[in-house]
Amino acid sequence: MGAAEWKDHEVLTPGDTNGDGKAEVWARDSAGNIQQYSYDSGTKTLGAPTALGSLPRASRPLALSLGDADGDGHADLWTTTSAADLVFHPGGTPFAETGGVTVGTGGWGYFSRLG
C-alpha cells in the first residue's frame, strides 16, 4: 500500500504475531476491518492483507499481544470500551466487537498501551 492508502489506517502492532519468525503488521481501517500484513525482509515490502475480523473505532485497541496470552497458538487482542472496561479478544477466530470477554471493569480508559 502507498502512503495515501495508509492515511485512514490505525497500525495496531508490528511484530511476529503468528509465531512464524517473521514480522507482521496488524492495522484497522476506517470501517473497523482488521488486516494482517506479512513483511518480507528480503524485498522490504508488505504482502497482501489477511482479514482478521472487524472492531469498530469505538473499541479502542490498547495492544495486541506479540505472542499468545491464552496459550492457544494465536495472537490475541485487548481493547477498552467507552465505559473504560478492559476486554480480551482471543485469536484463532475472526475478531468481533461482541466476541470479547470483559476482564476488567472501569478505569482502563487511562491506558493507551499494554505491555
C-alpha positions in Angstrom: 0.0 0.0 0.0 1.1 3.5 -0.7 1.3 6.3 1.8 -2.1 7.7 0.8 -3.8 4.3 1.4 -2.4 4.2 5.0 -3.9 7.6 6.0 -7.1 6.0 7.2 -5.4 3.0 8.9 -4.6 2.7 12.5 -1.5 0.5 13.0 -2.2 -1.9 15.9 1.1 -3.7 16.2 4.3 -4.6 14.4 5.9 -7.9 15.4 5.7 -11.6 15.0 2.1 -12.2 15.9 1.7 -15.6 14.4 4.9 -17.3 15.6 6.4 -17.9 12.1 9.6 -15.9 12.9 8.7 -13.1 10.6 7.3 -9.7 11.3 3.6 -8.9 10.7 1.7 -5.6 10.9 -1.9 -5.5 12.1 -3.9 -2.5 11.0 -7.5 -1.3 11.3 -9.1 0.7 8.5 -11.7 3.5 9.0 -14.5 0.9 8.7 -13.1 -1.1 11.6 -11.7 -4.0 9.5 -8.6 -5.6 11.0 -6.0 -6.8 8.5 -2.7 -8.6 8.9 0.2 -7.8 6.5 3.2 -10.1 6.4 6.6 -8.3 6.0 9.2 -9.7 3.5 12.6 -8.6 4.8 14.2 -9.5 1.5 12.1 -7.2 -0.6 11.2 -4.9 2.3 7.6 -5.0 1.3 4.3 -5.9 2.9 2.3 -8.8 1.5 -1.4 -8.9 0.6 -3.6 -8.5 3.7 -5.3 -11.3 5.5 -8.7 -10.3 7.1 -8.8 -10.9 10.8 -12.3 -9.6 11.6 -13.7 -6.2 12.5 -13.8 -3.9 15.5 -15.4 -0.5 15.1 -13.4 2.5 16.0 -15.5 2.9 19.2 -13.5 -0.1 20.5 -10.1 1.4 21.1 -7.3 -1.1 20.9 -4.8 -0.9 23.7 -2.4 -3.5 22.4 -2.0 -6.8 20.7 0.0 -9.4 22.5 3.0 -10.1 20.4 2.5 -13.7 21.3 -0.3 -15.8 22.7 -1.8 -14.6 26.0 -4.1 -17.6 26.4 -1.9 -20.4 25.1 -4.0 -21.4 22.0 -1.3 -20.6 19.4 -2.9 -17.4 18.1 -2.2 -13.8 18.8 -4.8 -12.0 20.9 -6.3 -8.5 21.0 -7.0 -6.3 24.0 -9.4 -3.3 23.8 -11.2 -0.9 26.0 -14.9 0.1 25.8 -16.5 3.6 26.0 -17.1 2.7 29.7 -13.4 2.1 30.2 -13.7 -1.7 30.6 -10.8 -3.9 29.5 -11.9 -6.6 27.0 -9.9 -9.6 25.9 -10.5 -10.9 22.3 -9.0 -14.4 21.8 -7.3 -15.1 18.5 -8.0 -18.1 16.3 -11.4 -16.9 15.1 -12.3 -13.6 13.5 -12.3 -10.7 15.9 -15.7 -9.2 16.5 -17.0 -6.4 18.7 -19.1 -8.9 20.7 -16.6 -11.7 20.8 -14.5 -10.5 23.7 -14.6 -11.2 27.4 -14.6 -8.4 29.9 -11.7 -8.9 32.2 -11.6 -5.6 34.0 -14.3 -3.0 34.7 -13.8 0.7 34.7 -10.6 2.7 35.0 -8.9 1.2 31.9 -9.6 4.3 29.8 -6.4 6.0 31.1 -4.2 3.4 29.4 -3.0 3.9 25.8 -0.9 0.7 25.6 -0.4 -2.6 27.4 2.9 -4.4 27.6 
